[in-house]
Amino acid sequence: MNKAYIDQECVMCTTYGNFLKKRTSQITIKNQNDLPDEDIKRDEIVYERGNDKFYGAEAFIQSTNDLGGIYRSVLIIKVFPKIFLDSVYRFIATNRHKIFKKN
């Protein structure tokens, strides 16, 4: 069983977790606080597939890709350099509580 660890106090993160949960039973959504301290400090989505662990933008890409079907098209994002994807991810992650406020 694959696991996605998300910040459950973040609207954007929980929305993504619900998105995954609705589309597959192969990914379990877990609280980011269930991770070891070094992973919690990264403050980004963590995706575990077997013995592999993905972080940030790569976690998003891999977890979406694992949904299969049309969602595999997310791999097109990988045409961009990793440093660019990580920068965009880090900007969104840093500002997520400002951008996606609870009503």
C-alpha positions as CSV (number, residue, x, y, z in Angstrom):
1,M,0.0,0.0,0.0
2,N,1.4,3.4,-1.0
3,K,1.1,6.3,1.4
4,A,0.8,10.1,0.9
5,Y,1.7,12.2,4.0
6,I,0.1,15.6,3.9
7,D,-0.4,18.6,6.2
8,Q,-3.9,18.1,7.4
9,E,-4.2,21.7,8.6
10,C,-3.7,23.0,5.0
11,V,-6.8,23.4,2.8
12,M,-4.8,22.8,-0.4
13,C,-3.1,19.7,1.0
14,T,-6.3,18.1,2.3
15,T,-8.0,18.8,-1.0
16,Y,-5.2,17.0,-2.8
17,G,-5.5,14.1,-0.3
18,N,-9.2,13.9,-0.9
19,F,-8.5,13.9,-4.7
20,L,-6.3,10.9,-4.3
21,K,-8.6,9.1,-1.9
22,K,-11.6,9.4,-4.3
23,R,-9.6,8.0,-7.2
24,T,-7.8,5.0,-5.7
25,S,-7.8,2.7,-2.8
26,Q,-4.1,1.9,-3.4
27,I,-2.9,5.2,-1.7
28,T,-3.5,5.7,2.0
29,I,-3.6,9.4,3.1
30,K,-1.7,9.9,6.3
31,N,-1.0,12.9,8.5
32,Q,2.4,14.6,8.0
33,N,2.9,14.4,11.7
34,D,3.2,10.6,11.5
35,L,6.5,11.0,9.8
36,P,10.0,11.0,11.4
37,D,11.1,14.5,12.6
38,E,13.5,15.0,9.7
39,D,10.7,14.5,7.2
40,I,8.3,16.8,9.1
41,K,10.9,19.6,9.1
42,R,10.9,19.5,5.3
43,D,7.3,20.7,5.4
44,E,6.3,19.2,2.1
45,I,4.2,16.3,0.8
46,V,5.9,12.9,1.2
47,Y,4.9,9.9,-0.9
48,E,6.0,6.4,-0.1
49,R,5.8,3.7,-2.8
50,G,7.3,0.4,-1.5
51,N,10.8,1.3,-0.3
52,D,10.9,4.5,-2.3
53,K,10.2,7.9,-0.7
54,F,9.5,11.0,-2.8
55,Y,9.3,14.6,-1.6
56,G,7.7,17.8,-2.8
57,A,7.2,18.2,-6.5
58,E,8.3,14.6,-7.2
59,A,5.9,13.3,-4.6
60,F,3.1,15.1,-6.3
61,I,4.1,13.8,-9.7
62,Q,4.6,10.2,-8.6
63,S,1.3,10.0,-6.6
64,T,-0.7,11.5,-9.4
65,N,1.0,9.3,-11.9
66,D,0.1,6.2,-9.8
67,L,-3.6,7.0,-10.3
68,G,-3.1,5.7,-13.9
69,G,-5.2,6.5,-16.9
70,I,-5.3,10.2,-17.9
71,Y,-3.5,11.1,-14.7
72,R,-0.3,9.6,-16.1
73,S,-0.1,12.7,-18.3
74,V,1.3,14.5,-15.3
75,L,4.6,13.1,-16.3
76,I,4.8,15.8,-19.0
77,I,5.7,18.2,-16.2
78,K,9.0,16.4,-16.0
79,V,10.1,18.2,-19.2
80,F,10.9,21.1,-16.9
81,P,14.2,21.0,-15.0
82,K,14.0,19.6,-11.4
83,I,15.3,22.9,-10.0
84,F,12.4,24.8,-11.6
85,L,9.8,22.3,-10.4
86,D,11.3,22.3,-6.9
87,S,11.3,26.2,-6.9
88,V,7.6,26.3,-7.9
89,Y,6.7,23.7,-5.4
90,R,8.6,25.5,-2.6
91,F,6.9,28.8,-3.5
92,I,3.5,27.3,-3.3
93,A,4.3,25.3,-0.2
94,T,5.7,28.3,1.6
95,N,2.6,30.5,0.8
96,R,-0.1,27.8,0.9
97,H,-1.7,29.0,4.1
98,K,-2.0,32.5,2.6
99,I,-3.2,31.4,-0.9
100,F,-5.7,28.7,0.3
101,K,-7.4,30.1,3.4
102,K,-10.2,28.4,5.2
103,N,-13.5,30.2,5.0
